[in-house]
Every structure is written in structure tokens, then in C-alpha cells.
Amino acid sequence: MLGVHKSTALRILQTLESARFVRRTGAGTYVLGSGLIELSELALGSMDLRQPAAAHLRALQRATGHTVHLAQLTGDEIIYIDKVDSPAFDAVKLPSRVGRAVSIYASAVGKTILAYLPRQERDRLLSHVVFEKFTDTTFTDHDALEAELARIHDCGWAVDNGEHDAYVMCVAAPIRDSRGQVIAAASITAIEVIASLDQLKSNLPLLLETANKISYELGYAPPALASPDGESRSAT
């Protein structure tokens, strides 16, 4: 039916089996494996996040004039799952694209997601990292990176000061799901000749508001805090 030799089909099935995309039964037939199910769940998760985020990301791009990204942890990688380009980049395009992995330690979105992971999971991810000095501002020391992640966790946002590409500046903020767990990050990015890092940071209120709106769409409700007058208010 497929027009391939039996031995070729068997090699293909063995490759799929090694990746857990199919599973051989006791009867010698093949059925869908757990790897394919996991892959479909990841794809559905990305779509579930992109849909409620889309309008907010586009509004943020219009308000700031800069490129906006949405990234999430997929397996052991930080992946861009949406991007709204800035018209200012008609001549000079950013290297980022949807579906592409981004450095987990040399990007604002990567550091944002890392900062809020459970310590055991963060340590596991970083244990596989071979620190490479992409630019003069890249974090290449584990202790220095941990200090930066602690700062991000405390203040609620991250920066990329040309840490992977010297000419690219970025600020990012966390996005939470209904359980309050950080599952993604939204960012504003520009090349330095268009906007300095300080200029991008001036857009942090808009970025944080956008991240909060997307989190709300995903079912996140900030815990109520007691105000001085005794009334409750939402955390920001």
C-alpha cells in the first residue's frame, strides 16, 4: 500500500518504536505508542496557550511597536510558539521563529521560565547545559546565573542584555496557568539600534499587564492580599 519494500517498512517501524511513536504488540502488530501521545499533548498544549494569548500579544505589539514573542518549556527546551513581528524589522529580521528553540540560559524568556521552575526540575535542566559564552554579557557561571534567577523570581521579570546576540535586547514576563504555575513567558524584543534595553524596560508595565491578562485567560486568579484598610485586593 505504501509502495515500500517490507524490509524498509520494518526499519521505519523500528525507528518509530525506538522513539516510542509506535509499540509492538504480542501479536506482532504495531499500535500507537506513548511518545506520539505525548507529542500530541504538547501540540495541543501549545495551541491551547496560543489561542487565548493571540489578541493580547498583538495588542502589545501595537502599543510598543516592537516584536513580541511567546515561549514555553517543551520537553527540555524553551520553544517559541508565537511571534508578532514589528514593522520596523522589514529590513532587519530577528533570528527567532515559531517552533525554534531558544537558549535556556541566554534569553529573557528562558531565564524567566527557569526562575519559577521547582528547584529539582531547574537543576535537572541546567545539569545538561554546557555554558557557552556567546557574547560579553552571557552568563557562563552557574552561581552567577542562579543569582540572576533569584532576582528574576523576586522582581517578576527578566532581561536579555545582548546575551545570545549582542545586538538583540529583550524583556520578558512570566505567564501562569490556573494552578499558578509559570508555564510560559511573553517578551518584547528589539535590536539595539532601534531600542536600547532601558527603552524596552520602559514598556515593562505594558508587558506585565499583558502577561497577567493571558494568565487570567488561562484561569489564573492572583491571591487576595489584605490592604491597610482591611479590604482584600488582588496581587499584581
N, C-alpha and C positions, 0 to 999 in steps of 0.2 A: 504493500500500500504506500509506503514512504519512498519506494524506489531506491533503497539502500541495501547492500549485502547484509546477510544475517550477522556476520562477524562484526561489521561496522556498527550495526544496531546494538549488538551486545556491548561493544566498547563504550558507546554513548550511554547505555543504561548503567554500566559500571561506574562511569564518571558521575552520572547523576546520583547514583547510590552513595558514592563516597562523599558527596556534598549534602546528603540526606534529603535530596529532592524527590527521590523515589525509594521504595522499600520492597525488598523481595519477600514474597510470602512463602509459606511452607509448600504450597502447590507449584512453586516455580514461576508464578506470575508476579507482576510488579504493580504496586499501588502508590498513591501519592505519599511522600514522606513528610516528616516533621519540619524539615528545612524549608520546603515550599510553603507550608502553612505559616511558619514564622515570617517568611518573606512577604506573604500576602498580608499578614497582620501589620508589618512595618509599613507597607504601602498604604494600607487603609488608615493607619495612624497619621501618616503624612497628609493624606487627603483630608482627614478629619480636622487637622490643625490648619491647613491652608485655607479651607473654606471660610471659617469664622474670622480668620486673620486678614483675608484679602482686602476688604474695604478699608480697614484701619491702616494697613501698610500703604495703600495708595493715597490715603488722606495725609499720612505722614510725609510721603514723598512730595506731594503738592505743597504742603506747608513749609517744608525745609528747602526744597529744591535739590536735595541730594539723593543719591542711590540708597535704597532701603533693602535690607536682607532679612530673611527669616531662616534660622538654622536650628537643627535639633540633633540630639545624640541618637545615632542609628548603629546598633551593634557597638563597636569600639571606636566609631568615627563621628566627627561632627560634620554634618552634611547640610549644604544649602538646599532648602526645599521651596523657597520662593525668593524672587528678586524683582524689585521695581526700579528700573533704570532711570537715571537723571538725564534729561535732555542735554545737559552740559557735557555729557560724555559721548556726544555724537562722533567727535574726532578721536578721543582717547577713551577706550573701553577698559573697564576694570577686568582683571583676570578671572573674577568669580563667575560662576554659572550654576544654575539649578542642577542638583544631582552631584555636584563636585564636593569632595571632601576638603575641609579647611584645617589648618594646623590647630591641634587641640591646645597648644600652649603659646602659640604666637599669633593669636587672633582674639579680638574682643569677645566674639560670640563663644569661642571655645573656652576662654577663661571664665566667662560668665557661667556657663553650664558646669564647668569643673568646680567652681567655687561653692555650688549648692548641692553637689553630689554627696551622699553618705561617705564618710571618710574611707571606709573599706573599699568602696567602688572606685573612688578617686585614686587611691593608692594602687589599685589593680591596673587602672588605665595608664597611670604615669609610669608604672613599672616596665611597660613596653616601649616607653618613649626614649628615643636616642636624641638627646638635645643637640640641635644644630644651630649654629649662630648665623642666621640669615642676614641680619643687619646689626648695626652698632647697638640697637635698643632691644634686641632679642633676649629673653630670659633663657640663660643657659645653665643656671644653677638651681637645683631642686629647692633649696632653702629659700632663695630669693623669690621663686615662683610661689611657694607656699605662703610667704608673707604677702605677696600681691593678691593671692586668692582670699586670704583673710580680710584684706582691705576691701575687696570687691563684695564679699559676703556682708560686711558691716555697712557699707555705703549704698549697696544696691545697684551698682552699675560698673562697667569696665571700659577701659580704653585700649586701643591699639595704636601706639605711637610709632608707626612705621616698623613694626616688629617682624613682619614677614617680607613685605615690600616697602622699602624705605620711603617711597613717595605716597603711600596709602595711609590715611588716617581714619580712625573708626571709633565710635562709641556704641556700647551695647547694653541692653537691659534684659532681665530675666522674665520669662513667661511661665505662669504656674497653671496646673490643672486643678480639677475640683478637689483634690486631696491636699492642695497647697504645695505640691512638689514641683520644682523647676524642671520643665521638660523641653524647653526651647529658649531661644534668645532672639530678640529683634535688634537690628543695628542700623545706624546711619553712617555712610561711608563716603569719603571724597578724596581725590588726590590733592596733595598739599598745595599745589599752585592754585587750586580753586577754593579750598578752605583749610585753614590750619586746625590743629587739634583743639585749640582754645575756642575757635569759632564753632566747631562741631559741638563742643561741650556746652555752648550757649543754647543748644537745642535739646539738652537733657530733659527739661520739663515736658516737652512735647513727646520725646521718646518714652519717658517713664509713664506718661499718661496713656500712650498707645499700648505699651506692654500691659498696663493694668486693664485696659479695655478688652484686649484679646484674652487675658486671663479670666476676666468676668464672663466673656462669651463661652469659655471652657468650663464654667461652673465654679470658679474660684471666688470665694467671699472672704475678704480680709477680716481677721478677728476684730471684734469691737474692743476699743480701749476706753477706759474711764477718763473723762475730761475733768478739769478742775471744778466744774460746776456740778459734777455728779452724773451728768448725762453721758451716754455712750456715743462713740463716733467710730467710723471705720478707719482702720490703719491704712496708710498710704505706702 
